[in-house]
Structure formats: structure tokens, C-alpha cells
């Protein structure tokens, strides 16, 4: 791999690691894959505020579903 390309790859990796650390500090609950997709979407012109709203709504919905499943499991365990 030519030196300039290798330098670019290392710089991109460091930048992503920094963004992931910031994401963790802000308690975004984004895993590296999801964060990477969000970054790519923003790089391709998606409005970051709209994307953040969608991510928050999806996280809220997942939490509701997980809580409902947990309640259902607990109810089934109690009935046994």
C-alpha cells in the first residue's frame, strides 16, 4: 500500500475512534457499526438533526418492545 494511502487509512481510523469515544461519552448507545452508518449517511447529505431524531425514536421503540417482551416472559414464569 503506498505511503499516502496508508496515512489516510490511519487518519480515518483515528478519527473514527475519536468519534466513537465521543459517542460513548454522550451515552448515545450506538455500536461502532451503527455509528459508522450514521457518519456515512451524514457524509452523503442526510440532515444530522433529522437522523438523530430517527435514531432516538428507534431506540425508544426498541426499549418499549424489549420491556414488553420482558414483562411477557415474567408473566409466563409466574404462571408456571
ABEGO torsion letter per residue (X at the ends): XBAAAAAAAAAAAAAAAAAAAAAAAAGAGBBAAAAAAAAAAAAAGBBAAAAAAAAAAAAAAAAAAAAAAAAAAAAAAAAX
